[in-house]
């Protein structure tokens, strides 16, 4: 099987209201199956396009009362419920959806996959946005993959890229499952999974190009089974502090050979994209359901609340090698739905500790 990836080459525009119908692109040369579309030369490993450096805009300074009013007014739509509800479990997070097309050319024995666009993707970065791209697999083969270009700072990306799997007999195509994984590109660390879609090709009429909208589901490569962490937040507008309490974890992912972990928690206070202060808990030896009960106060002036993010990272302590990341939580007024709910509940109940379970993410 020979795989050819070919970018359509549409210029990026601010308005993609009318996406042109993409025509099948004839193959002109062979590319190894693990190269990204969009002009990668053979022999180059697929990598995301590095984010461009740029200035971040600052929201204007606001008083505590103005800030609280603006945030609490949005809470009317969230129905935060009683304090007991906060302990029931993580809020189900919407991961957005993806549009793609698939079809088969019997004369040329070529499977065509078109990645069109994404919609309502969750924010994964501190700035309240994401840098999404798509990996394409034909399961059960996980060695050979194709990738789209990275779309910078875009929660509704338009890729419009076409990928060709050439010399692929139809009898083998219908034994495969098309698997699409949407990720957030990160220049400095591991890419964050956003969601996935899979569709068995024996259930698709491949004689004609079929276009689908599919809701993204949590990735099944371990990112959805990292465990949960119970966290409490308390905002004191008089003292200009946020107290983060790490209460306990449950069902943490085992990172050690013995089927357990030695977890501890790091808490970073971020202003825009800059690290301001770090604190961490003690290490709990050989425990997947640790109880920490440790509190950390951070100084957060009212005028920087909108640009503040609290990053909570559960780590596995390793004496002989580098410590492993079990999972992360990003808390701010512009993170995912569960995180935003917790942040707004904290702002709506000043001087009150508000606890909520959070699912750890990759």
Helices and strands as residue ranges (DSSP letters): E 2-7, H 64-75, G 83-87, E 97-105, E 110-119, E 132-139, E 141-147, E 158-166, H 170-173, E 177-184, E 192-200, G 201-203, E 210-215, E 228-236, E 241-250, E 263-271, E 274-280, E 291-299, G 302-307, E 308-316, E 324-331, H 337-348, E 354-359
